[in-house]
Amino acid sequence: MRARPITAGSSPSSASDSPGEGRLMLHFEPAEYAARQAALDAAVAAEGLDALLIFAPESQFWLTGHDTFGYCFFQCLVARPGQAPVLLTRSADLRQAQLTSTIGDIRIWKDAADADPARDLAALLADLGLPATARLGVETDTHGLTAQNWLRLAAALPRARLEPASGLVSALRLVKSPAEIACVRRAAELGDAAYEAALPLIGPGADEAAILSALQGEIFARGGDYPANEVIIGSGAQALLCRYASGRRRLDAQDQLTLEWAGVWRHYHAALMRTVAVGTPRPRHLELHAAAEEALLACEAALRPGAVMGDVFAAHAGALDARGLSSHRLNACGYALGARFSPSWMEREMFYENAPAAIVPGQVFFLHMILMDSDSGTAMTLGRTSLVTEAGAEPLSRLPLALDVR
Amino acid sequence: MRARPITAGSSPSSASDSPGEGRLMLHFEPAEYAARQAALDAAVAAEGLDALLIFAPESQFWLTGHDTFGYCFFQCLVARPGQAPVLLTRSADLRQAQLTSTIGDIRIWKDAADADPARDLAALLADLGLPATARLGVETDTHGLTAQNWLRLAAALPRARLEPASGLVSALRLVKSPAEIACVRRAAELGDAAYEAALPLIGPGADEAAILSALQGEIFARGGDYPANEVIIGSGAQALLCRYASGRRRLDAQDQLTLEWAGVWRHYHAALMRTVAVGTPRPRHLELHAAAEEALLACEAALRPGAVMGDVFAAHAGALDARGLSSHRLNACGYALGARFSPSWMEREMFYENAPAAIVPGQVFFLHMILMDSDSGTAMTLGRTSLVTEAGAEPLSRLPLALDVR
């Protein structure tokens, strides 16, 4: 089937219909995309779906290379077994899809006071020959499909069987190919380099703003990407936070600085976390650091093929609770990583109590030990990213785990 | 009503119940937050709602200061007229809400294989005395409420009247207070400084990676924030894109570089856009730049109290179509700005054909002229942010509009 834009007004005359032709920015070989497509076709067919409506930017990127923040608007990639996928997006994303993805058939919906892109999607599905009563998997667990757009979708497809199917692509993309692992390793190098660029700036009187600029700037200077969520930087009482917030401060003579960042290459993340002691560390810093290091190593030992994610959480909780730190730890100690888009670099699979997901080679996980002692106002964190191999966890960072004191 | 965490396991013993106490990171005075609360109370009451379920991070930030990317998970702020708002969030965000917001009553839901935070929200609403049949406004047009979480919400509140109410807070936050305008002006200063840091690096053979590092690094170094979407940087054929994509290149001897960025202060954005000619500009660059400058000034002349957003789009289309450029422009020429969170710095209100929203003093808009000539492969963009005053548009950037050639 030939591409036929729904509205032709804003499509450039040089639009290409052939996947691969003029694609300047694909990061993987055609054979790799073909293999991913084949794996998804099998998964969609096994579920008995007529089509999968792909709304997650991570899924679109994995399947076709499509690289954009255009998912902030209604944007859907229609995948049917054995057929080339079809994209519905806004005019501002037409060239983006042409240059960054393998997608050959791109349809445009137009901004207007009465615009309803879900109706355009319904028309597209009919145009593709799908019956009104089709069984359609929908990625619902994604920031690429808001509640409002779900309601529009349900209204525009009243007779379709819409079935949440967020796990299909996300399960496939959990296990990385050799080419993806090369991206993750490059990301890990950028993460280490970023810390080494920032560390000399940390000390009494230092400005958090300069530290963040050096850390994130190093990743950009080496060709890396924005992280899918902001780097976490906080000192003093804010060192106990594990989210970014606006507002930089200067470090005190005796202080603590928590950093959580990620090297990012082709959107693949390799996350790291450290709390740096400024001045003379408190005894509590040393205690908590020793516990965090022990727990991290216990988690990495548990992170091996044959285990489930809950086993890794149990290692975390066991190590920390044995030291009487159960009230200072979080209810999760990490998550899967991959090529992620805003607002979060976390994949869906997390390490929490009894988490059932299986550990298999080729997966990439971030393990973070976060100990926040509110009574004494002491923060301590330690985290790094590992690749799962047949032999177990391979930490991808060459940074030492010892407490940095500046 | 006193705060009573749903699960106490991970709440720090120093949790404060009093708004304002120990709030280290509020960016506005208590009186300003009180005025916002009063305005929202009136709007919620006027709609006849029993409560508003606030899922948009921009709305939570505006109403209470709550500053986090924790909306990547289920997170809801319950606002009832005349009562203090109540937050339901994960344990990782408890301290974040305590330190960054005015919220005094924070409840926690816990990660688990069978976790359903929407059920926790239903229990919270019952605990607050709201009947099962309550009329609840819901912010549905936000990346803070995914389709999956909407489906959970609807299932957990089967008898409630759930009504989309995305416009209540977003309409209120469109008109900026003097303190907010001060943030926008500071953001505009950062945006100008970022360009001035990057411009000297632009030229034949320059690395896009170094340019991005300098531009974004300058904003961080001055205490600014991450933008809510990535800075757009592209040269060669990619200069015709208007989204970020991974992968940096070096500039050719004759080239073009498109940049769209924003100074960001306390999450308030002041966006800018430029295409820089590298080497000798093509005649088409000069033609398109002249058209873009004329169109931008026409839009700024149309951006005045009493007009609607469609009038500004008409000025844009009129100026460009008169020059025969209708097939090279976009279907929108800008949007409202404010304190925004990932994945987009765009407010909901956009300049498109017949857009009905009224222009009033205190609003802030980004106007972008984007001319992409696919036939010749020529890109030209020009954009800046204006404050609406009684006298009309006040551009907030001091950068010249002339074409930069490097």
Interface residues (C-beta under 8 A of the other chain):
Chain A: G9 S10 P12 S13 S14 L24 M25 H27 F55 D67 T68 F69 G70 Y71 C72 R90 S91 A92 D93 R95 Q96 L99 T100 K110 D111 A112 A113 V138 T140 D141 T142 H143 L145 T146 A147 Q148 N149 W150 L151 L153 P164 S166 A209 A210 L212 S213 A214 Q216 G217 E218 F220 A221 R222 G223 D225 Y226 A228 N229 E230 V231 A237 Q238 L240 L241 C242 R243 Y244 A245 S246 G247 R248 W265 R266 H267 S327 R329 L330 N331 A332 F341 S342 P343 S344 M346 M350 Y352 E353 N354 A355 P356 M372 S374 D375
Chain B: G9 S10 P12 S13 S14 A15 L24 M25 H27 F55 D67 T68 F69 G70 Y71 C72 R90 S91 A92 D93 R95 Q96 L99 T100 K110 D111 A112 A113 V138 T140 D141 T142 H143 L145 T146 A147 Q148 N149 W150 L151 P164 S166 A209 A210 L212 S213 A214 Q216 G217 E218 F220 A221 R222 G223 D225 Y226 A228 N229 E230 V231 A237 Q238 L240 L241 C242 R243 Y244 A245 S246 G247 R248 W265 R266 H267 S327 R329 L330 N331 A332 F341 S342 P343 S344 M346 M350 Y352 E353 N354 A355 P356 M372 S374 D375
